[in-house]
Amino acid sequence: MNQSNNPPIPPSTPKRPYLLRAFYEWIVDNGMTPHILVDARSTEVSVPRQFVKDGSIVLNISMTAANNLMMDNDKVTFNARFGGRAMSIWLPMWSIMAIYSRETQDGLHFPLEEYSENMQTPESGMSAASPIALATVGGAAVSETGTEADDGGQDEPPPPKPTKRPALRVVK
């Protein structure tokens, strides 16, 4: 069959927002705490800058930590408390690098290429696709120094200290 007769394939929408929502739901349905790893180097990302380490931040997006959580195809927004202070968080979808469960580290690392044209950091002009203190474990990335946000002022005890270094596992 001649392939020149096939109609051109239109560009598809990014998969990241759909996979983010699906993994969030899976993590919550299994009674675990969803966390996201965010590239916070761009001024378009609204997070508490004092908690950003090496250009990234880890945020707890559980129902007890994130109020008015909204995940649409372009952004993630919510309100949370950091050091007892309320703040509105605004994350362009391209800034979210991974979602995982705090308890098991099961999750998904998103490929940088999907949003590469959007990932310019204005202050440096450098592409956000450049490395930012990530350790790759089994094909997934984990922030080595990412900071976790407050849990919204809830009296939840801290998780037990892991006996080994945390890592994300790729779920197929």
N, C-alpha and C positions, 0 to 999 in steps of 0.2 A: 504494500500500500504506500502510496506517495504521501510523505509527511508534509509536503508543501500545501496540501489541500486542507490540513487541519487548521482550525481557527486559532488565533493567538490566545494564549492563556493570560487572562487579565491579572494584574498584580493582586495578591491576596492581602487581607488585613493581617496585622501582626498577631501571633499566637499568644504572646505574653499575657495580655489581660485575661484571656480565657483560661490559660493554665494557672495563673495566679489565683483566680477565683475558685477554680476546681481544687487546687491544693489547699487553699484556705479552708474550704468546706470539708475536705477529707480530714485535715488535721483537727478541726473543731469537732467533727462527728466522732472522732476517736478519742475525745476527751483530753487532747493535748493542747499545748500553747503555741500558736503560730507566731513566728518571728520572721522579719524580712531584713535582708542585707541591702543597704541603700548606698549608692554612689552619691555622696553629698558635696562633691567638689564644685558643682555649678551653683550660681546664685539663683537659678530657677527652682532649686530644691529648698523648701522651707522646713528646716529642722533646727533644734537647739544646737547651735554651733559649738558650745562648750563641751558637748559630748561626742563630737566628731573626732575620730582618730585615724590618721593616715588616709584621710579622704573618704572614709566610710563610717556608717553608723548602723547598728543593729537595733531594730525597733520591735517591741512587743505589740502585736496587733490583735490580742485576744479581746473578747467582749468586755472584760473587766478593765482593760488598760486603754482601749481605744473607743472613745465615744463618737457617735455619729460617723462610723466608718463607712466610706463610700468608695467602691472600686469600679470605675467605669473604664472605657476603652482607652482613655487618654491620661488618666491620673488616679492617684489614691489620695484621699483626704480624710482626716479625722482630727479629733481633739484629744489631747493627752496631758498628763501632768509630768513635769520633769523637775525634780528637786522641790516638789510641792507647788510649783508654779504652772498654771494652765497655759497651754500653747496650742495653736492651730498648726497642723502639719499638712503640707502640700507637696506631693511627690509626683513629678511627671512619670509616666509609665516607663520610659526609657531608663530612669534612674534606679529602678528596682532590679537588683542583680540576682537575688535568690529568695526563696521562701522555704522555711523548714520548721520542724517541730523542736521546741526547746528540749523536751524530754528524751527523744530518740535520735535527734539530728537528721531524721528522714526528711527529704525535701527535694527541691529542684533548683538547679542553677540555670539561669537564662543566658542564652548566647548573646554576646555583645553585638554581633553583626546585624541583628534584626533592627536596631535603632541607630546604627552607626552615624547616619547623617544628622541626627538630633543631638549627639553627644559632644558638643563643644563646650569647654569651660571658658566663659568669657574673660575671666581674669588672667588666664595664661595663654589662651588661644590653642591649648593642647587638647587633643582628643581625649574624651573620657574613656575611650577604649584602651588607653594605655594602662599598665598594671598599677594597682593600688593596694598593696599589702594584702594579697589574697594567697591563701595556701590551697593548692588543688589536691583534692583527695578523691580518688576514684572517679575523676571526670567532673567533680563538683567543686565549687570554691567556697571557702569559709574565711571570714575576716579574722585575721590573727589578733587584731586589737580593737575590733568593733565594740562599741559601748551599747549596752542595753538600756532602754528607757525605763522610767518608773512604771509600776503596774497600775497607775491611776489612783494611787493612794489606798489601795485595798490592803487588807491585813493578811495577805497570802504569804506563807513562809517561803523563804528562798529555796530554790531547788537544791537537792543534795549535790555536794561537790563531786564532779566526775572523777573517776579514778584514772582515766586516760584522756588524752587530748580529744576534744570533740571533732567530729567530722561529718560532713553531709554524705549521704548515700544516694546514688542515682536510682530512682524508682522508674522502672520501665513499664 
